Amino acid sequence: MTRARRQPTAPGDAITVTTYPDLGRYVRKVEERTLDVLLLLGRPGTGKTERVRGAVHAHCGDRAFYVEGHAQPFGIYRGLWEHRDQPVILDDLDRLYANPDSVRLLKPLCESKITKRVGWHSKVTHGDDGPPEEFDTRSPVILIANEWRTINANVQALEDRAIIVHFEPDNAAVHQEVALWCSDDAVYEFVGRHLHLVTHVSMRWYAKAAKLRQAGFTDWQDSLLQMMCGDRGLAVVASVVSNPALNSEGERLSAFQDATGMSRATYFRLKKRLIAEAI
């Protein structure tokens, strides 16, 4: 395998979940309000955010409050007021918890009890149409992050309040999930034949390759292999090795050199690496 990705760090008490149905079980418990705070960690490209948003929207419609990582703390506070008692999804938490004002806001919101009191005490004017300085809310919370670092006691307090799920689906599970929305059979089948080349497949590759095909790029397969392998030479080796039209090592070597201009020694070095990483 190749294209190894650094796994997100997770607290020691995180629960490892490897399938999408099991992930759905935890999200449903938040919707049912039997879980107050869920912290969902996992590498990018697995569709965890889409799964959560789809499940919450199916249950709550537009009443839920979605927050992206670039949101400003007071904007979040206003949104919490406008969506009080409704589910809150805080995505891209990697950015949010680096902001002390955001963390101070999240701590009371993520209290492990039904009714939480949140407040904003600063020089910001609370007008007649704005939120009060304090209010109670019964909102359950889902926090989503690609990585997690316990950078201070305030962040650790968030950990202590949440049920933590570390989502680690294997390539087969991600590929099967993509089948629910990928309408480009050629791309889907191509990725499926080359899953062994990568440690972790990303859903984004399917969408990008489909766009290349729709745009008329005839070399979309080569581009997709390069995305997957992260190295053009390695991608070309993977392409020629898996090409049934090339019947001998000499033909594969020639095709590699025509495509890359690289040497015979480079071909065999990359092929050795490809085989070693695929074991």
C-alpha positions in Angstrom: 0.0 0.0 0.0 1.0 3.6 -0.4 -0.2 7.1 0.4 -0.3 6.4 4.2 -2.0 9.2 6.1 -1.3 10.2 9.6 -4.1 9.0 11.8 -5.9 11.5 14.0 -4.8 11.4 17.6 -7.6 10.4 19.9 -8.0 10.4 23.7 -7.4 7.1 25.5 -11.1 6.6 26.3 -12.2 7.0 22.6 -14.5 4.2 21.3 -13.3 2.9 17.9 -16.0 2.4 15.3 -15.2 0.9 12.0 -18.6 0.7 10.1 -21.1 3.3 8.9 -24.1 1.5 10.5 -22.3 1.6 13.9 -21.5 5.3 13.4 -25.2 5.8 12.7 -26.1 4.2 16.0 -24.3 6.9 18.0 -25.7 9.7 15.9 -29.3 8.4 16.5 -28.7 8.4 20.2 -27.9 12.1 20.0 -31.0 12.7 17.9 -33.0 10.8 20.5 -31.3 12.9 23.2 -30.1 9.9 25.1 -26.6 11.2 24.5 -25.9 14.8 25.3 -22.5 15.3 23.7 -20.8 13.2 21.0 -17.2 14.0 19.9 -16.6 12.3 16.5 -12.9 12.0 15.3 -11.6 10.6 12.1 -9.5 11.2 9.1 -10.8 13.3 6.3 -12.4 11.7 3.2 -14.6 9.2 5.0 -17.8 11.2 4.7 -18.4 11.4 8.4 -19.7 14.9 8.3 -22.1 14.1 5.4 -23.4 11.0 7.3 -24.0 13.1 10.5 -25.7 16.0 8.6 -27.9 13.6 6.6 -29.0 11.7 9.6 -29.8 14.8 11.7 -31.5 16.6 8.8 -33.7 13.5 8.2 -34.8 13.7 11.8 -34.9 17.4 12.5 -35.1 19.1 9.1 -33.7 22.7 9.0 -34.1 23.2 12.8 -30.6 21.9 13.6 -27.7 24.3 13.9 -24.7 23.6 11.7 -21.4 25.4 12.5 -18.3 25.4 10.3 -14.8 25.8 11.7 -14.4 29.4 10.3 -17.4 30.7 12.3 -16.7 33.5 14.7 -17.5 32.9 18.4 -20.2 35.5 18.8 -21.8 34.3 15.6 -21.9 30.8 17.1 -23.5 32.3 20.3 -26.2 34.1 18.3 -26.9 30.8 16.4 -27.2 28.9 19.6 -29.8 31.4 20.8 -31.7 31.2 17.5 -31.6 27.4 17.6 -31.8 26.8 21.3 -33.1 23.3 22.3 -32.3 22.0 18.8 -29.4 19.7 17.8 -26.0 21.5 17.3 -23.3 20.1 14.9 -19.9 21.8 15.2 -17.8 20.7 12.2 -14.1 21.3 11.6 -13.6 21.5 15.4 -9.8 21.5 14.7 -10.1 25.2 14.1 -12.7 26.0 16.7 -10.9 24.6 19.7 -7.8 26.6 18.9 -9.8 29.8 19.6 -10.1 30.5 23.4 -13.4 32.3 23.0 -14.8 29.3 21.2 -13.6 26.9 23.9 -15.1 29.1 26.6 -18.4 29.0 24.8 -18.3 25.3 24.1 -17.5 24.2 27.7 -20.9 25.1 29.1 -22.7 24.0 25.9 -21.1 20.6 26.3 -22.0 20.0 29.9 -23.2 16.4 30.3 -26.7 17.4 31.5 -30.0 18.1 29.8 -30.2 21.8 30.4 -27.1 23.9 29.9 -26.6 27.6 30.6 -24.5 29.5 28.1 -23.5 33.1 28.1 -21.6 35.9 26.3 -20.2 38.5 28.7 -18.3 41.1 26.7 -18.5 44.5 25.2 -20.7 43.2 22.3 -24.1 44.9 22.5 -27.0 42.7 23.1 -29.8 44.5 21.2 -33.5 43.9 21.3 -33.3 41.5 18.4 -30.1 39.8 19.6 -29.4 37.1 22.2 -29.4 37.9 25.9 -26.2 37.7 28.0 -27.2 34.3 29.2 -29.8 31.7 28.3 -30.7 28.0 28.9 -30.7 25.5 26.1 -31.4 21.7 25.9 -29.5 21.3 22.7 -27.6 18.0 22.2 -24.2 18.5 20.6 -22.1 16.6 18.0 -18.5 17.8 17.6 -16.6 16.7 14.5 -12.8 16.9 14.0 -10.2 15.4 11.8 -7.6 15.5 14.6 -7.5 16.1 18.3 -4.9 17.6 20.5 -5.3 18.3 24.2 -3.6 21.6 24.1 -4.8 22.9 27.5 -7.1 22.2 30.4 -10.1 23.8 28.7 -9.9 21.5 25.8 -9.5 18.5 28.1 -12.7 19.6 29.8 -14.4 19.1 26.4 -13.1 15.6 26.3 -14.3 14.8 29.8 -17.9 15.9 28.9 -18.2 13.9 25.6 -18.7 10.3 24.5 -15.7 10.1 22.1 -16.0 8.0 18.9 -12.9 7.4 16.7 -14.2 6.5 13.3 -11.8 4.2 11.4 -13.6 2.5 8.4 -11.4 0.3 6.2 -11.2 0.9 2.4 -13.9 -1.7 1.7 -16.4 0.1 4.0 -15.6 3.5 2.4 -15.9 2.1 -1.1 -19.3 0.5 -0.2 -20.5 3.8 1.2 -19.5 5.7 -1.9 -21.7 3.4 -3.9 -24.7 5.1 -2.3 -24.0 8.4 -4.2 -21.4 7.8 -6.9 -23.2 7.8 -10.3 -20.0 7.3 -12.4 -19.6 3.6 -12.7 -16.3 3.8 -14.5 -14.7 5.8 -11.7 -16.2 3.7 -9.0 -15.0 0.4 -10.6 -11.6 1.8 -11.3 -11.0 2.9 -7.7 -12.3 -0.5 -6.6 -9.7 -2.3 -8.6 -6.9 -0.3 -7.1 -7.9 -0.1 -3.5 -4.9 -2.3 -2.6 -2.6 0.6 -3.6 -3.6 2.9 -0.8 -3.7 2.7 3.0 -6.7 4.9 3.2 -9.1 5.7 0.4 -10.7 9.1 0.2 -14.2 9.8 -1.0 -12.9 13.0 -2.6 -11.0 11.1 -5.2 -14.2 9.6 -6.7 -15.8 13.1 -7.0 -12.6 14.6 -8.5 -12.2 11.8 -11.0 -15.8 12.1 -12.1 -15.3 15.8 -12.7 -12.3 15.1 -14.9 -14.3 12.5 -16.9 -17.2 14.9 -17.3 -14.8 17.6 -18.5 -13.5 15.2 -21.2 -10.1 14.3 -19.9 -9.2 11.0 -21.6 -6.3 10.5 -19.1 -8.5 10.7 -16.1 -7.3 7.2 -15.0 -3.7 8.3 -14.8 -4.7 11.4 -12.9 -6.8 9.4 -10.5 -3.9 7.0 -9.9 -1.6 9.9 -9.2 -4.1 11.2 -6.6 -4.2 7.8 -5.0 -0.5 7.1 -5.0 0.7 10.7 -4.3 3.6 10.1 -6.7 3.5 10.3 -10.5 6.2 7.7 -11.1 4.6 5.2 -8.8 1.2 5.9 -10.4 2.5 5.1 -13.8 4.1 1.9 -12.6 0.7 0.9 -11.0 -1.0 1.7 -14.3 1.3 -0.3 -16.5 1.5 -3.3 -14.1 -2.3 -3.5 -14.0 -2.7 -3.0 -17.8 -3.8 -6.3 -19.3 -2.8 -5.1 -22.8 0.9 -5.2 -21.8 2.0 -8.8 -21.9 5.6 -8.7 -20.9 7.9 -6.9 -18.5 9.6 -5.3 -21.5 6.4 -3.8 -22.8 5.6 -2.5 -19.3 9.0 -1.0 -19.0 8.8 0.6 -22.4 5.3 2.1 -21.6 6.7 3.4 -18.3 9.6 5.1 -20.0 7.5 6.6 -22.7 5.1 8.1 -20.2 7.8 9.4 -17.7 11.1 9.6 -19.4 12.6 7.9 -16.3 15.2 5.2 -16.3 14.9 1.4 -16.3 16.4 1.4 -12.8 13.8 3.8 -11.6 11.0 1.6 -13.0 12.2 -1.5 -11.1 12.8 0.6 -7.9 9.3 1.9 -8.0 7.9 -1.5 -8.8 9.7 -3.0 -5.9 8.3 -0.3 -3.7 4.8 -0.8 -5.1 4.9 -4.6 -4.4 6.4 -4.2 -0.9 3.7 -1.6 0.1 0.9 -3.7 -1.3 1.8 -6.8 0.8 
